[in-house]
Structures are given as structure tokens and as C-alpha cells.
């Protein structure tokens, strides 16, 4: 028997869908918060938990806390989570629809309009469909979650500080955030093969689109391949609403930040360090 738990009145419509398809004896729809739900008396713990809890940039307005509660209370130790992992990616990007298109709209310059529009929306990220060719980097992993192990405390804050090397020349106008979720395949012959739901700009568009933090106009710049971009980014729970997150992006001076070794960027210190490391490998 399957239990479907839905807190809103959509539970009533879900019952109609179950009935319409002849599954009344298989699926029970319960209108309840999962925190208030109880398994039928005599029932053991469950084999699988399936949930669509993801929000914008994975966590914002998501319901992962409730899924973790259900996992800890109802799931067998050997049970499966669908999805079972989630990854947050970050990359510098171009955002022509918020910058360049106002340069000339049907031959009319609307730069001042575009500037005012961005100013009004500067306190929160834009939810956009970013094209794959607008990414200036393939994406850096900011966070990886094992949904069989993660705790609610683990979700309180995520931080990164990184120097990323531009992989495609373009206009650096924002920072793009997206996520992937993986699901067990359920295929006995390939038990380790995963099914992936991706919101990567290079994947088919989804409801979640991508989240973009726009840069102030005076911070935008044209970058070339192998140029270094340095920034820090934090995602922290909102103190007044645990389902919401505050984002803070800080641009850093790539010359002053520590680069990974060997670094492929065009800065002189990294070119010299790379040559030195290569010479040491030859000597060995």
C-alpha cells in the first residue's frame, strides 16, 4: 500500500485522480502535514520516500526540512530516498536580456529604463531561463547533499569563496545558480546507475529555471578565456522564515586571492608557478 501525504486541499483532487485510474485499493491520499501524519497502526517503517521538495536554487521555499523529518521518522535503515542526492552549481554568466537588449530596442536606446529596472530588482535574484552559451564557466559545485544523511542543521548556511577561470569569453554580468538531483535507477541489473533531474542551462528548461544574481552595472566587465574571476557567495536561512534563504555575493580581487594549483589563468604568477611545477615533474 502507498500513502500519499499532501498538506493542501490538492489532496482532494489527488484522491479523484487515484479513483479515476482505479487505484483506490493501492494508494491512500492523506490530507495532512507530514509532521502530523501517522502510519496505520501495525505498519512498519516504509521502503521508499518520494518527494518533490525542491525550490529555486534548490533550497529557497523548498520543503527539505519536512522530508528529513519524514525520513528520520518513517524510513527503514535500508530504505531509499527519491531523489537521493542534490548538488548546487554556481557559474559566472552573461545576462543579455537584462543588460544588452536595452542598448537598442527597435532602434531606441532604453539604457536608463534598463538601469532603473535592475535597480528595482537588485535586492533579490532573478529567476530566468539562462541559455547554455551564456555561461562563462561550466559550473563550480557549491554544495552536495546526501539526502540519506543530511540534517536540518546542515542546511542552515552554505558558503564558498573561489577563483574561477573563465572558459568562454563574454560579458560578466551575473552569477548563475542551478541544481541537479539524482534518483536511484531501480534497475536490478544496473543498481548504481542514476537518473538525473538537471536544471543546468544546457539541459531542457524546467519550472525552476535558473537563479541569477545580477551585478551592478559598474561591476560588469568583458572577460576573455582564461581570465580569473574571484567572488564569495553565501546562502543562509532567513531568520524569520526558515524556508527562505538570504544570498550574499561579494566580488573579490583575483590578484589578491589564493588560486588553486596548478592554475590555468593568464596571471603572471600562475603562469610562472605552472611552469615551475612542470619543471619539477620533469626532474623527477
Secondary structure, 3 states (H helix, E strand, C coil): CEEEEECCCHHHHHHHHHHHCCCCCCEEEEECCHHHCCCCCCCCCEEEEECCCCEECECECCCHHHHHHHHHHHEEEEEEEECCEEEEEEEEECCHHHCHHHCCECCECCHHHHHHHHHHCCCCCEEECCCHHHECCCCEEEEEEECCCCCCHHHCEEEEEEEEECCCCEEECEEEEEEEEEEECCCHHHCCCEEEEECCCCCCCCCCCEEEEECCHHHCEEECCCCEEEEEEEEEECCCCCCCEEEEEEEECCCCCCCCCCCCCCCHHHHHHHHHHHHHHHHC
